[in-house]
Amino acid sequence: MKTSSKLTALGLTLLSFFSHNAIAEKKLTVYCSVQHATCEKIVQRFSENYNINAQFVRNSTGATLAKLIAEKNNPQADIWYGGTIEHHFQAGDLGLLAPYRSPRQAEIMPQFKTLIDKHGELTSIVYLLVLGFGVNTEKLKQLGITEPPKCWSDLLDPRLQGYVQMPDPQISGTTYTAIATLMELWGEQKAFEYLKKLNANVSEYVKSALVTTNLSRGESAVAVGFIHSYATEKEKGAPVESILPCEGDGYSLGGMSIIKNARNLDNAKLFADWALSKEAQELVWRETKVYQIPTNIHAEASPQSVSPKHLKLISYDFDRFGKSLEGKRLTDKWLKEVKLAK
Ligand code: PLP
């Protein structure tokens, strides 16, 4: 080969190397644990705003934590967006997260300041979730129930046998929060006695999205879940109402954490900052009709969301339920004493 051709070949190789790296620098993979439509919109808008090729993989919270554990030595994603924060804390406890304290944490509701001071180095709070029931009013009527359930204890009504659904806590964060909420209200023993009794009325434990769809279709009469999901179904025309249990308002928070050894760390930090912004938090309800409560004090909440002012949030020990050993112990206990005892 002539010297000039060699130089051209070398030039092309270098060009290819640099452009490959430039493309690599413009990437981001998000593990997403919110509704599919929200994952799509959030990731798409981020890509447009920052000219970054962002992709997402959607899974429930427990399922995403299991993926992070399985991929510990070879992480496949850069950031985990959404899902119950207890599982994010558990991921932190297991050493699966990278430190990053977003400056936007300063804009998060002050009532969570203590939690942010303690855990914000690994996990940010992107939204607030309120736990309750969804009811299908037509199905309740068919079952001869004229008064919808008001309290957790009302779900034990024998007329509801086979018509209650809740997600499986092995994959879903929702039911983990429900178990923890009942433990906060009544203590562990009574909470598990209740869950065993409720078993008699539960037709099946499925993914949270399916629990909501089944309620709308009238395949169940009562669902346990985060109540904003029922506001969306009602808006679509389903005969569904949401109920805040009389015993007190259980809740969780939406977590967001950068994954340890993320390949696209700088882009993950950009995403974290943006996802906490007023723009991103309002986009969730304005453009995807999903009504979790924004945590950025400058973000307007949807009129469909329950106002935090009207909530009496129970005292909830995120430190305890965010420990990985406690998470595993409670999920295993539920499996053995509740689901498999069916
Ligand atoms: N985040 C949001 C916004 C949700 O609506 C839900 C469930 O309704 C969750 C997280 C928890 O989802 P999962 O129980 O599938 O983990």
Residues whose N, C-alpha, C, O or C-beta is under 5 A from the ligand:
A	BS01	PLP	S33 V34 S60 T61 G62 G82 G83 T84 I171 S172 G173 T174 S208 F226 S229 Q292
